[in-house]
């Protein structure tokens, strides 16, 4: 209140003397309490967590690239012979594979009581190259021809052996096994069921 009286008095004196009033200095702002400068959230995360996340990400990326074969059923060339089915395999991994071989292992019994167990039909080099998402027919459909006899039991194991492209070293070849068992339908024909 005293400041405003003094200011008015100075203005009156200045008007009488023809002088301008000197500007009054602005009021000083009160000092604000200092807030500690906290680092951003991502700088407060411990370094070992970053290391775990990076290692986990690299591991997932490598697993996506690793070849994973999957098998699909096709048509039957002979409805009375389940071994005549045109199976195909596809590569679910991003890494290409080469030099594919198949070992078709048959275990069957016919209506005459003949048992064929553990018969191997090996087809070397049935495909040169298999990229991500592409597929090729497995040549097991030629493994058993039946004429004038019906099958009462049938099992099939398919072992696919392959190399990582472009490596062809024998000890580095990998394999994957698919197992099937035939079940009889209402019309008497056998159809494959996947075991594992």
Backbone as a printed PyTorch tensor [residue, N CA C, xyz], in Angstrom:
tensor([[[   0.8250,   -1.1940,    0.0000],
         [   0.0000,    0.0000,    0.0000],
         [   0.8580,    1.2420,    0.0000]],

        [[   1.9910,    1.1980,    0.7800],
         [   2.9030,    2.3350,    0.8050],
         [   3.5480,    2.5560,   -0.5440]],

        [[   3.7870,    1.5210,   -1.2680],
         [   4.4260,    1.6380,   -2.5790],
         [   3.5350,    2.3750,   -3.5580]],

        [[   2.2470,    2.0900,   -3.5430],
         [   1.3370,    2.7440,   -4.4930],
         [   1.1930,    4.2320,   -4.1790]],

        [[   1.2550,    4.6680,   -2.8980],
         [   1.2040,    6.0950,   -2.5500],
         [   2.4380,    6.8130,   -3.0570]],

        [[   3.5850,    6.1770,   -2.8330],
         [   4.8390,    6.8030,   -3.2910],
         [   4.8370,    6.9220,   -4.8140]],

        [[   4.3330,    5.9440,   -5.4740],
         [   4.3190,    5.9710,   -6.9370],
         [   3.4310,    7.1000,   -7.4500]],

        [[   2.2770,    7.2510,   -6.8110],
         [   1.3640,    8.3310,   -7.2460],
         [   1.9710,    9.7090,   -6.9800]],

        [[   2.6690,    9.8160,   -5.8490],
         [   3.2980,   11.1000,   -5.5370],
         [   4.3810,   11.4230,   -6.5590]],

        [[   5.1540,   10.4170,   -6.9280],
         [   6.2110,   10.6290,   -7.9170],
         [   5.6120,   11.0070,   -9.2670]],

        [[   4.4770,   10.4330,   -9.6020],
         [   3.8520,   10.7620,  -10.8780],
         [   3.3630,   12.2160,  -10.8810]],

        [[   2.8090,   12.6760,   -9.7600],
         [   2.3390,   14.0670,   -9.7070],
         [   3.4910,   15.0480,   -9.8110]],

        [[   4.5670,   14.7500,   -9.1050],
         [   5.7450,   15.6420,   -9.1600],
         [   6.3300,   15.6730,  -10.5630]],

        [[   6.3430,   14.5130,  -11.2110],
         [   6.9070,   14.4530,  -12.5510],
         [   6.0300,   15.2090,  -13.5230]],

        [[   4.7210,   15.2210,  -13.3360],
         [   3.8260,   15.9320,  -14.2400],
         [   3.9750,   17.4380,  -14.0580]],

        [[   4.2240,   17.8710,  -12.8740],
         [   4.4030,   19.3030,  -12.6210],
         [   5.7200,   19.7630,  -13.2210]],

        [[   6.7350,   18.9250,  -13.1330],
         [   8.0430,   19.3170,  -13.6390],
         [   8.2260,   18.9940,  -15.1130]],

        [[   7.2940,   18.3290,  -15.7620],
         [   7.3870,   17.9990,  -17.1760],
         [   8.2980,   16.8160,  -17.4670]],

        [[   8.5900,   16.1250,  -16.4840],
         [   9.4460,   14.9390,  -16.6950],
         [   8.5810,   13.6830,  -16.7230]],

        [[   9.1400,   12.6560,  -17.3570],
         [   8.4090,   11.3820,  -17.3800],
         [   8.7680,   10.5720,  -16.1480]],

        [[   7.8860,    9.7110,  -15.8100],
         [   8.0630,    8.8950,  -14.6210],
         [   8.9870,    7.7180,  -14.9800]],

        [[  10.0180,    7.5000,  -14.1720],
         [  10.8700,    6.3460,  -14.4630],
         [  10.0770,    5.0580,  -14.2480]],

        [[  10.3150,    4.0910,  -15.0800],
         [   9.5610,    2.8370,  -14.9370],
         [   9.9100,    2.1520,  -13.6260]],

        [[   8.9110,    1.5850,  -13.0720],
         [   9.1410,    0.8830,  -11.8100],
         [   9.6250,   -0.5320,  -12.1190]],

        [[  10.5560,   -0.9990,  -11.3740],
         [  11.0660,   -2.3430,  -11.6430],
         [  10.0110,   -3.4070,  -11.3160]],

        [[   9.9860,   -4.4980,  -12.0740],
         [   8.9880,   -5.5360,  -11.8100],
         [   9.2650,   -6.1960,  -10.4610]],

        [[   8.1980,   -6.6800,   -9.9120],
         [   8.3360,   -7.3430,   -8.6110],
         [   9.1220,   -8.6370,   -8.7930]],

        [[   9.9460,   -8.9200,   -7.8310],
         [  10.7550,  -10.1240,   -7.9070],
         [   9.8920,  -11.3320,   -7.6210]],

        [[  10.0720,  -12.3530,   -8.4650],
         [   9.3350,  -13.6070,   -8.2750],
         [   9.9600,  -14.3790,   -7.1270]],

        [[   9.1160,  -14.9890,   -6.3720],
         [   9.6030,  -15.8100,   -5.2710],
         [  10.3060,  -17.0420,   -5.8430]],

        [[  11.4000,  -17.4510,   -5.2390],
         [  12.0980,  -18.6380,   -5.7610],
         [  11.2390,  -19.8930,   -5.5660]],

        [[  11.1550,  -20.7050,   -6.6590],
         [  10.3940,  -21.9460,   -6.6230],
         [  11.2530,  -23.0260,   -5.9630]],

        [[  10.6090,  -23.9200,   -5.2180],
         [  11.4070,  -25.0110,   -4.6400],
         [  11.9620,  -25.8790,   -5.7740]],

        [[  13.1830,  -26.3070,   -5.6580],
         [  13.8190,  -27.1050,   -6.7140],
         [  13.3490,  -28.5620,   -6.6250]],

        [[  12.9320,  -29.0960,   -7.7910],
         [  12.4990,  -30.4890,   -7.8960],
         [  13.6940,  -31.2790,   -8.4170]],

        [[  14.0260,  -32.3990,   -7.7880],
         [  15.1700,  -33.1670,   -8.2880],
         [  14.9120,  -33.6440,   -9.7180]],

        [[  15.9020,  -33.5460,  -10.5780],
         [  15.7910,  -33.9280,  -11.9760],
         [  15.9070,  -35.4550,  -12.0800]],

        [[  14.7600,  -36.1250,  -12.3090],
         [  14.7420,  -37.5880,  -12.3890],
         [  15.0330,  -38.0240,  -13.8160]],

        [[  15.8280,  -39.1050,  -13.9740],
         [  16.0940,  -39.6030,  -15.3300],
         [  14.8270,  -40.2260,  -15.9270]],

        [[  14.7480,  -40.3220,  -17.2660],
         [  13.5700,  -40.9280,  -17.8970],
         [  13.4080,  -42.3910,  -17.4620]],

        [[  12.2170,  -42.9010,  -17.7150],
         [  11.8560,  -44.2440,  -17.2840],
         [  12.8190,  -45.2990,  -17.8200]],

        [[  13.1580,  -45.2240,  -19.1190],
         [  14.0020,  -46.2650,  -19.7230],
         [  15.4240,  -46.2550,  -19.1910]],

        [[  15.8350,  -45.1470,  -18.5750],
         [  17.1860,  -45.1040,  -17.9820],
         [  17.1980,  -45.6990,  -16.5690]],

        [[  16.0260,  -45.8500,  -15.9890],
         [  15.9510,  -46.4340,  -14.6510],
         [  15.8700,  -47.9630,  -14.6890]],

        [[  15.7030,  -48.5840,  -15.8990],
         [  15.6440,  -50.0400,  -16.0370],
         [  17.0540,  -50.5950,  -15.8960]],

        [[  17.2340,  -51.6220,  -15.0900],
         [  18.5750,  -52.2020,  -14.9320],
         [  19.1090,  -52.7520,  -16.2600]],

        [[  20.4070,  -52.6880,  -16.4310],
         [  21.0470,  -53.1100,  -17.6750],
         [  20.8700,  -54.5840,  -17.9750]],

        [[  20.7810,  -55.4430,  -16.9490],
         [  20.6490,  -56.8740,  -17.1950],
         [  19.3270,  -57.2050,  -17.8710]],

        [[  18.2940,  -56.3890,  -17.6530],
         [  17.0100,  -56.6340,  -18.3170],
         [  17.1560,  -56.4070,  -19.8200]],

        [[  17.9040,  -55.3740,  -20.2190],
         [  18.1570,  -55.1460,  -21.6440],
         [  18.8870,  -56.3340,  -22.2580]],

        [[  19.8520,  -56.8860,  -21.5490],
         [  20.6240,  -58.0300,  -22.0580],
         [  19.7110,  -59.2390,  -22.2510]],

        [[  18.8270,  -59.5130,  -21.2890],
         [  17.9080,  -60.6480,  -21.3960],
         [  16.9690,  -60.4630,  -22.5880]],

        [[  16.4360,  -59.2710,  -22.7870],
         [  15.5180,  -59.0100,  -23.9030],
         [  16.2290,  -59.1960,  -25.2430]],

        [[  17.4590,  -58.7160,  -25.3580],
         [  18.2080,  -58.8490,  -26.6130],
         [  18.5040,  -60.3230,  -26.8990]],

        [[  18.9440,  -61.0860,  -25.9000],
         [  19.2490,  -62.5090,  -26.1070],
         [  17.9860,  -63.2710,  -26.4900]],

        [[  16.8680,  -62.9690,  -25.8340],
         [  15.6070,  -63.6260,  -26.1430],
         [  15.1600,  -63.3090,  -27.5750]],

        [[  15.3320,  -62.0710,  -28.0110],
         [  14.9570,  -61.6780,  -29.3730],
         [  15.8140,  -62.3950,  -30.4090]],

        [[  17.1090,  -62.5090,  -30.1550],
         [  17.9960,  -63.2110,  -31.0900],
         [  17.6160,  -64.6820,  -31.1680]],

        [[  17.2940,  -65.2850,  -30.0380],
         [  16.9180,  -66.6960,  -30.0090],
         [  15.6420,  -66.9470,  -30.8210]],

        [[  14.6450,  -66.0850,  -30.6670],
         [  13.3960,  -66.2310,  -31.4290],
         [  13.6570,  -66.0770,  -32.9270]],

        [[  14.5100,  -65.1240,  -33.3000],
         [  14.8260,  -64.9210,  -34.7110],
         [  15.5070,  -66.1490,  -35.3080]],

        [[  16.4450,  -66.7450,  -34.5610],
         [  17.1240,  -67.9400,  -35.0610],
         [  16.1620,  -69.1170,  -35.1870]],

        [[  15.2350,  -69.2690,  -34.2310],
         [  14.2730,  -70.3710,  -34.3030],
         [  13.3130,  -70.2150,  -35.4740]],

        [[  12.9760,  -68.9750,  -35.8360],
         [  12.1090,  -68.7560,  -36.9930],
         [  12.7980,  -69.1800,  -38.2790]],

        [[  14.1070,  -69.0320,  -38.3360],
         [  14.8440,  -69.4050,  -39.5340],
         [  15.0930,  -70.8870,  -39.6520]],

        [[  15.0910,  -71.6280,  -38.5290],
         [  15.3970,  -73.0620,  -38.5490],
         [  14.3300,  -73.8090,  -39.3450]],

        [[  14.7410,  -74.7240,  -40.2130],
         [  13.7460,  -75.4630,  -41.0210],
         [  12.8510,  -76.3510,  -40.1650]],

        [[  11.5500,  -76.1940,  -40.3190],
         [  10.5660,  -77.0600,  -39.6650],
         [   9.6880,  -77.6310,  -40.7720]],

        [[   9.7570,  -78.9380,  -40.9350],
         [   8.9870,  -79.5760,  -41.9890],
         [   7.6010,  -79.9390,  -41.4790]],

        [[   6.6240,  -79.7590,  -42.3280],
         [   5.2650,  -80.2040,  -42.0090],
         [   4.7680,  -81.0470,  -43.1780]],

        [[   3.8800,  -81.9660,  -42.8750],
         [   3.4050,  -82.9100,  -43.8870],
         [   1.9100,  -82.7280,  -44.0870]],

        [[   1.4750,  -82.8630,  -45.3430],
         [   0.0570,  -82.7260,  -45.6840],
         [  -0.3770,  -83.9560,  -46.4690]],

        [[  -1.6120,  -84.3700,  -46.2270],
         [  -2.1600,  -85.5010,  -46.9720],
         [  -2.6020,  -85.0360,  -48.3470]],

        [[  -2.5490,  -85.9680,  -49.2880],
         [  -2.9910,  -85.6920,  -50.6510],
         [  -4.0590,  -86.6830,  -51.0630]],

        [[  -4.1410,  -86.9180,  -52.3600],
         [  -5.1520,  -87.8500,  -52.8660],
         [  -4.5960,  -89.2680,  -52.8670]],

        [[  -5.4960,  -90.2490,  -52.8860],
         [  -5.1250,  -91.6570,  -52.9920],
         [  -5.1270,  -92.0530,  -54.4630]],

        [[  -4.0350,  -92.6570,  -54.9210],
         [  -4.0070,  -93.1460,  -56.2950],
         [  -4.8080,  -94.4310,  -56.4350]],

        [[  -4.8260,  -95.2400,  -55.3560],
         [  -5.6050,  -96.4750,  -55.3240],
         [  -6.4050,  -96.4680,  -54.0280]],

        [[  -7.7460,  -96.4100,  -54.0990],
         [  -8.5410,  -96.3190,  -52.8690],
         [  -8.4230,  -97.5290,  -51.9460]],

        [[  -7.9410,  -98.6800,  -52.4570],
         [  -7.7830,  -99.8790,  -51.6410],
         [  -6.3860,  -99.9810,  -51.0340]],

        [[  -5.4930,  -99.0790,  -51.4020],
         [  -4.1120,  -99.1250,  -50.9280],
         [  -3.7690,  -97.8030,  -50.2280]],

        [[  -3.6980,  -97.7730,  -48.8930],
         [  -3.3980,  -96.5050,  -48.2090],
         [  -1.9750,  -96.0160,  -48.4930]],

        [[  -1.0810,  -96.9160,  -48.8930],
         [   0.2980,  -96.5070,  -49.1760],
         [   0.4170,  -95.7220,  -50.4840]],

        [[  -0.6560,  -95.6580,  -51.2550],
         [  -0.6160,  -94.9110,  -52.5140],
         [  -0.9970,  -93.4440,  -52.3340]],

        [[  -1.0610,  -92.9840,  -51.1020],
         [  -1.4220,  -91.5840,  -50.8590],
         [  -0.2620,  -90.6520,  -51.2090]],

        [[  -0.5900,  -89.5330,  -51.8230],
         [   0.4140,  -88.5500,  -52.2360],
         [   0.6440,  -87.5450,  -51.1030]],

        [[   1.5260,  -87.9060,  -50.1730],
         [   1.8980,  -86.9810,  -49.0950],
         [   2.8360,  -85.9230,  -49.6570]],

        [[   2.7260,  -84.7200,  -49.1370],
         [   3.6870,  -83.6740,  -49.5140],
         [   4.2090,  -83.0220,  -48.2430]],

        [[   5.4380,  -82.5320,  -48.3010],
         [   6.0250,  -81.8270,  -47.1660],
         [   6.3250,  -80.4010,  -47.5800]],

        [[   6.2900,  -79.5080,  -46.5920],
         [   6.6320,  -78.1050,  -46.8410],
         [   7.5840,  -77.6370,  -45.7550]],

        [[   8.3640,  -76.6300,  -46.0990],
         [   9.3570,  -76.0630,  -45.1890],
         [   8.7530,  -74.8390,  -44.5110]],

        [[   8.5440,  -74.9160,  -43.1980],
         [   7.9800,  -73.7920,  -42.4610],
         [   9.0170,  -72.8080,  -41.9700]],

        [[  10.3040,  -73.1720,  -42.0200],
         [  11.3630,  -72.2640,  -41.5890],
         [  11.8180,  -71.3760,  -42.7240]],

        [[  12.5570,  -70.3220,  -42.3880],
         [  13.0150,  -69.3870,  -43.4140],
         [  14.3220,  -69.8190,  -44.0630]],

        [[  15.0520,  -70.7460,  -43.4430],
         [  16.3010,  -71.2350,  -44.0220],
         [  15.9850,  -72.3160,  -45.0500]],

        [[  16.5320,  -72.2220,  -46.2560],
         [  16.2710,  -73.2620,  -47.2550],
         [  17.0350,  -74.5430,  -46.9420]],

        [[  16.4860,  -75.6590,  -47.4080],
         [  17.1450,  -76.9560,  -47.2340],
         [  17.3520,  -77.5730,  -48.6110]],

        [[  18.2920,  -78.5400,  -48.6780],
         [  18.6080,  -79.1430,  -49.9690],
         [  18.8600,  -80.6260,  -49.7990]],

        [[  18.9360,  -81.3200,  -50.9490],
         [  19.2840,  -82.7340,  -51.0330],
         [  18.4010,  -83.5850,  -50.1080]],

        [[  17.0970,  -83.5770,  -50.3630],
         [  16.1460,  -84.3040,  -49.5290],
         [  16.0950,  -85.7760,  -49.9050]],

        [[  16.0860,  -86.6430,  -48.8790],
         [  15.9380,  -88.0860,  -49.0560],
         [  14.8000,  -88.5640,  -48.1680]],

        [[  14.1700,  -89.6630,  -48.5730],
         [  13.0460,  -90.2050,  -47.8080],
         [  13.2800,  -91.6820,  -47.5210]],

        [[  12.9550,  -92.0880,  -46.3150],
         [  12.9750,  -93.4950,  -45.9210],
         [  11.5560,  -93.8390,  -45.4850]],

        [[  10.8570,  -94.6220,  -46.3080],
         [   9.4760,  -95.0030,  -46.0250],
         [   9.5040,  -96.3860,  -45.3740]],

        [[   9.0660,  -96.4700,  -44.1280],
         [   9.1080,  -97.7230,  -43.3660],
         [   7.6810,  -98.2580,  -43.2550]],

        [[   7.4570,  -99.4350,  -43.8470],
         [   6.1170, -100.0200,  -43.9170],
         [   5.9780, -101.1610,  -42.9270]],

        [[   4.8330, -101.2170,  -42.3010],
         [   4.5090, -102.3080,  -41.3780],
         [   3.0320, -102.6250,  -41.6210]],

        [[   2.7730, -103.7670,  -42.2510],
         [   1.4070, -104.0320,  -42.6880],
         [   1.0510, -105.5150,  -42.5680]],

        [[  -0.2550, -105.7800,  -42.6410],
         [  -0.7700, -107.1520,  -42.6500],
         [  -1.9340, -107.1920,  -43.6260]],

        [[  -1.9600, -108.2270,  -44.4530],
         [  -3.0530, -108.3240,  -45.4310],
         [  -4.1060, -109.3290,  -44.9700]],

        [[  -5.1600, -109.4690,  -45.7640],
         [  -6.2870, -110.3390,  -45.3840],
         [  -5.9220, -111.8150,  -45.4140]],

        [[  -4.8120, -112.1880,  -46.0560],
         [  -4.3500, -113.5810,  -46.0860],
         [  -3.4630, -113.9050,  -44.8890]],

        [[  -3.2160, -112.9360,  -44.0020],
         [  -2.3860, -113.1630,  -42.8290],
         [  -0.9080, -112.9120,  -43.0650]],

        [[  -0.5390, -112.4200,  -44.2390],
         [   0.8650, -112.0880,  -44.5160],
         [   1.2430, -110.8030,  -43.7900]],

        [[   2.3450, -110.8590,  -43.0660],
         [   2.8040, -109.6880,  -42.2980],
         [   4.1160, -109.2030,  -42.8910]],

        [[   4.1510, -107.9410,  -43.1770],
         [   5.3740, -107.2930,  -43.6590],
         [   5.7270, -106.2310,  -42.6290]],

        [[   6.8120, -106.4370,  -41.9150],
         [   7.1720, -105.5090,  -40.8450],
         [   8.5420, -104.9070,  -41.0360]],

        [[   8.6400, -103.6150,  -40.8960],
         [   9.9190, -102.9200,  -40.9500],
         [  10.5600, -102.8750,  -42.3160]],

        [[   9.7660, -102.9930,  -43.3740],
         [  10.3190, -102.8930,  -44.7280],
         [  10.6550, -101.4420,  -45.0370]],

        [[  11.8860, -101.2030,  -45.5030],
         [  12.3570,  -99.8520,  -45.8180],
         [  12.3580,  -99.6500,  -47.3300]],

        [[  11.7790,  -98.5580,  -47.7450],
         [  11.8780,  -98.1200,  -49.1340],
         [  12.5720,  -96.7670,  -49.0770]],

        [[  13.8460,  -96.7470,  -49.5120],
         [  14.6570,  -95.5310,  -49.4120],
         [  14.7520,  -94.8750,  -50.7820]],

        [[  14.4150,  -93.6020,  -50.8250],
         [  14.5170,  -92.8290,  -52.0580],
         [  15.4790,  -91.6850,  -51.7760]],

        [[  16.6800,  -91.7830,  -52.3470],
         [  17.6910,  -90.7400,  -52.1600],
         [  17.4490,  -89.6000,  -53.1400]],

        [[  17.7110,  -88.4420,  -52.6610],
         [  17.7290,  -87.2300,  -53.5000],
         [  16.4310,  -87.0680,  -54.3100]],

        [[  15.2820,  -87.0960,  -53.6340],
         [  14.0280,  -86.9210,  -54.3600],
         [  13.6900,  -85.4550,  -54.5960]],

        [[  14.4130,  -84.5470,  -53.9250],
         [  14.2420,  -83.1030,  -54.1910],
         [  15.5800,  -82.4150,  -53.9870]],

        [[  15.8870,  -81.4870,  -54.8810],
         [  17.1580,  -80.7630,  -54.7970],
         [  17.1300,  -79.6800,  -53.7300]],

        [[  15.9960,  -78.9650,  -53.6220],
         [  15.9790,  -77.7120,  -52.8820],
         [  14.5650,  -77.4550,  -52.4000]],

        [[  14.4230,  -76.9620,  -51.1790],
         [  13.1010,  -76.6390,  -50.6330],
         [  13.1970,  -75.3320,  -49.8580]],

        [[  12.5490,  -74.2940,  -50.3520],
         [  12.5980,  -72.9740,  -49.7160],
         [  11.4270,  -72.8200,  -48.7560]],

        [[  11.3760,  -71.6580,  -48.0980],
         [  10.3060,  -71.3620,  -47.1470],
         [   8.9450,  -71.3870,  -47.8520]],

        [[   8.0260,  -72.1760,  -47.3160],
         [   6.6580,  -72.2130,  -47.8350],
         [   6.4630,  -73.0970,  -49.0580]],

        [[   7.5320,  -73.5740,  -49.6810],
         [   7.3500,  -74.4280,  -50.8550],
         [   7.1440,  -75.8710,  -50.3990]],

        [[   6.5670,  -76.7000,  -51.2810],
         [   6.3180,  -78.0890,  -50.9110],
         [   6.7000,  -79.0140,  -52.0500]],

        [[   6.8790,  -80.2860,  -51.6870],
         [   7.2680,  -81.3240,  -52.6460],
         [   6.5850,  -82.6220,  -52.2270]],

        [[   6.2600,  -83.4740,  -53.2040],
         [   5.5940,  -84.7430,  -52.9270],
         [   6.6160,  -85.7770,  -52.4870]],

        [[   6.2980,  -86.4990,  -51.4170],
         [   7.1640,  -87.5710,  -50.9150],
         [   6.9140,  -88.8130,  -51.7710]],

        [[   7.9630,  -89.5000,  -52.2370],
         [   7.7680,  -90.6290,  -53.1560],
         [   7.3860,  -91.9460,  -52.4800]],

        [[   6.7570,  -91.9200,  -51.3110],
         [   6.3530,  -93.1680,  -50.6430],
         [   5.1620,  -93.8400,  -51.3260]],

        [[   4.4830,  -93.1350,  -52.2140],
         [   3.3050,  -93.7170,  -52.8570],
         [   3.6750,  -94.8870,  -53.7700]],

        [[   4.9580,  -95.0570,  -54.0920],
         [   5.4130,  -96.1750,  -54.9240],
         [   5.9000,  -97.3570,  -54.0890]],

        [[   5.7930,  -97.2810,  -52.7710],
         [   6.4570,  -98.2690,  -51.9180],
         [   5.7740,  -99.6360,  -51.8900]],

        [[   4.4780,  -99.7240,  -52.0770],
         [   3.7930, -101.0190,  -51.9960],
         [   2.6330, -101.0400,  -52.9780]],

        [[   2.6340, -102.0470,  -53.8260],
         [   1.5160, -102.2510,  -54.7520],
         [   0.7910, -103.5180,  -54.3210]],

        [[  -0.5090, -103.4360,  -54.2100],
         [  -1.2980, -104.6120,  -53.8210],
         [  -2.2770, -104.9200,  -54.9490]],

        [[  -2.4170, -106.2150,  -55.2470],
         [  -3.3380, -106.6570,  -56.3000],
         [  -4.1240, -107.8590,  -55.7830]],

        [[  -5.4250, -107.7490,  -55.7730],
         [  -6.2870, -108.8650,  -55.4040],
         [  -6.2720, -109.2170,  -53.9310]],

        [[  -5.7610, -108.3540,  -53.0880],
         [  -5.7330, -108.6050,  -51.6570],
         [  -6.0470, -107.2990,  -50.9460]],

        [[  -6.6650, -107.3940,  -49.7860],
         [  -6.9510, -106.1730,  -49.0180],
         [  -6.0990, -106.1680,  -47.7490]],

        [[  -5.8020, -104.9850,  -47.2830],
         [  -4.9830, -104.8120,  -46.0820],
         [  -5.8880, -104.7160,  -44.8660]],

        [[  -5.4720, -105.3560,  -43.7670],
         [  -6.2400, -105.2740,  -42.5210],
         [  -5.5640, -104.3430,  -41.5150]],

        [[  -4.2650, -104.1470,  -41.6530],
         [  -3.5340, -103.2640,  -40.7430],
         [  -2.4070, -102.6020,  -41.5290]],

        [[  -2.1580, -101.3390,  -41.2300],
         [  -1.0830, -100.6300,  -41.9360],
         [  -0.5250,  -99.5190,  -41.0490]],

        [[   0.8060,  -99.4800,  -40.9700],
         [   1.5220,  -98.3960,  -40.2990],
         [   2.5590,  -97.8620,  -41.2760]],

        [[   2.8540,  -96.5970,  -41.1600],
         [   3.8400,  -95.9660,  -42.0430],
         [   4.6460,  -94.9650,  -41.2410]],

        [[   5.9540,  -95.0510,  -41.3830],
         [   6.8570,  -94.0390,  -40.8240],
         [   7.6540,  -93.4630,  -41.9800]],

        [[   7.7290,  -92.1440,  -42.0340],
         [   8.4730,  -91.4550,  -43.0880],
         [   9.5650,  -90.6390,  -42.4110]],

        [[  10.8250,  -90.9380,  -42.7700],
         [  11.9710,  -90.1990,  -42.2440],
         [  12.5260,  -89.3610,  -43.3830]],

        [[  12.4450,  -88.0370,  -43.2290],
         [  12.9670,  -87.1080,  -44.2330],
         [  14.3250,  -86.6180,  -43.7400]],

        [[  15.3560,  -86.7940,  -44.5580],
         [  16.7060,  -86.3540,  -44.2400],
         [  17.0760,  -85.2360,  -45.1980]],

        [[  17.7180,  -84.1800,  -44.6730],
         [  18.0340,  -83.0140,  -45.5050],
         [  19.3150,  -82.3520,  -45.0260]],

        [[  19.8340,  -81.4860,  -45.8630],
         [  21.0120,  -80.6760,  -45.5440],
         [  20.6100,  -79.2150,  -45.5050]],

        [[  21.3620,  -78.4240,  -44.7280],
         [  21.1590,  -76.9770,  -44.7460],
         [  21.8250,  -76.4250,  -45.9990]],

        [[  21.0840,  -75.6810,  -46.7670],
         [  21.6420,  -75.1230,  -47.9920],
         [  22.6950,  -74.0840,  -47.6500]],

        [[  23.8450,  -74.0580,  -48.2580],
         [  24.4390,  -74.8750,  -49.3100],
         [  25.3700,  -75.9580,  -48.7640]],

        [[  25.3250,  -76.2520,  -47.4670],
         [  26.2360,  -77.2190,  -46.8410],
         [  25.7680,  -78.6400,  -47.1820]],

        [[  26.6900,  -79.4830,  -47.6330],
         [  26.3280,  -80.8600,  -47.9740],
         [  27.1270,  -81.8660,  -47.1520]],

        [[  27.7440,  -81.4320,  -46.0860],
         [  28.5480,  -82.3140,  -45.2470],
         [  27.6310,  -83.3450,  -44.5870]],

        [[  27.9810,  -84.6220,  -44.7080],
         [  27.1210,  -85.7280,  -44.2750],
         [  26.7900,  -85.6730,  -42.7830]],

        [[  27.7300,  -85.3180,  -41.9260],
         [  27.4810,  -85.3130,  -40.4780],
         [  26.5570,  -84.1860,  -40.0350]],

        [[  26.3820,  -83.1840,  -40.8580],
         [  25.5040,  -82.0650,  -40.5130],
         [  24.0800,  -82.2560,  -41.0390]],

        [[  23.8270,  -83.3850,  -41.7050],
         [  22.4730,  -83.6270,  -42.2160],
         [  21.5060,  -83.8420,  -41.0480]],

        [[  20.3170,  -83.3150,  -41.1710],
         [  19.2810,  -83.4260,  -40.1420],
         [  18.1750,  -84.3240,  -40.6720]],

        [[  17.3230,  -84.8040,  -39.7780],
         [  16.1820,  -85.6060,  -40.2110],
         [  14.9640,  -85.2940,  -39.3400]],

        [[  13.8190,  -85.5870,  -39.9010],
         [  12.5570,  -85.4130,  -39.1890],
         [  11.6680,  -86.6090,  -39.5300]],

        [[  10.9900,  -87.1730,  -38.5170],
         [  10.2070,  -88.3950,  -38.6900],
         [   8.7190,  -88.0930,  -38.5180]],

        [[   7.9180,  -88.6950,  -39.3920],
         [   6.4550,  -88.5990,  -39.3220],
         [   5.9110,  -90.0230,  -39.2470]],

        [[   4.9640,  -90.2560,  -38.3110],
         [   4.4090,  -91.6040,  -38.1160],
         [   2.8910,  -91.5800,  -38.3150]],

        [[   2.3990,  -92.6320,  -38.9950],
         [   0.9820,  -92.7320,  -39.3210],
         [   0.4820,  -94.1410,  -39.0170]],

        [[  -0.7880,  -94.2250,  -38.6870],
         [  -1.4670,  -95.5180,  -38.5310],
         [  -2.7810,  -95.4300,  -39.3060]],

        [[  -3.0820,  -96.5060,  -40.0240],
         [  -4.2960,  -96.5220,  -40.8350],
         [  -5.4840,  -96.9950,  -40.0070]],

        [[  -6.6180,  -96.3590,  -40.2200],
         [  -7.8720,  -96.7810,  -39.5920],
         [  -8.8630,  -97.1090,  -40.7020]],

        [[  -9.7370,  -98.0550,  -40.4080],
         [ -10.6890,  -98.5340,  -41.4200],
         [ -11.9400,  -97.6640,  -41.3840]],

        [[ -12.3810,  -97.2290,  -42.5520],
         [ -13.6120,  -96.4390,  -42.6470],
         [ -14.7980,  -97.3730,  -42.8450]],

        [[ -15.9830,  -96.8080,  -42.9460],
         [ -17.2020,  -97.6270,  -43.0510],
         [ -17.2640,  -98.4080,  -44.3630]],

        [[ -16.6040,  -97.9390,  -45.4150],
         [ -16.6100,  -98.6700,  -46.6870],
         [ -15.4890,  -99.7090,  -46.7710]],

        [[ -14.7000,  -99.8780,  -45.6880],
         [ -13.6540, -100.8860,  -45.6560],
         [ -12.2840, -100.3960,  -46.0840]],

        [[ -12.1920,  -99.1630,  -46.5630],
         [ -10.8950,  -98.6330,  -46.9890],
         [ -10.1280,  -98.0940,  -45.7740]],

        [[  -8.8110,  -98.0500,  -45.9100],
         [  -7.9500,  -97.5750,  -44.8360],
         [  -7.5180,  -96.1390,  -45.1030]],

        [[  -7.5310,  -95.3350,  -44.0410],
         [  -7.1120,  -93.9290,  -44.1400],
         [  -6.1200,  -93.6340,  -43.0160]],

        [[  -5.1720,  -92.7490,  -43.2780],
         [  -4.0980,  -92.4820,  -42.3300],
         [  -4.5140,  -91.5240,  -41.2280]],

        [[  -4.0340,  -91.8300,  -40.0160],
         [  -4.1270,  -90.8890,  -38.8950],
         [  -2.7110,  -90.5760,  -38.4570]],

        [[  -2.4840,  -89.3450,  -38.1070],
         [  -1.1620,  -88.8820,  -37.7280],
         [  -0.8970,  -89.2350,  -36.2720]],

        [[   0.2430,  -89.9050,  -35.9790],
         [   0.5450,  -90.3260,  -34.6090],
         [   1.3180,  -89.2810,  -33.8380]],

        [[   2.2960,  -88.6110,  -34.4590],
         [   3.0400,  -87.5740,  -33.7350],
         [   3.6160,  -86.5660,  -34.6900]]])
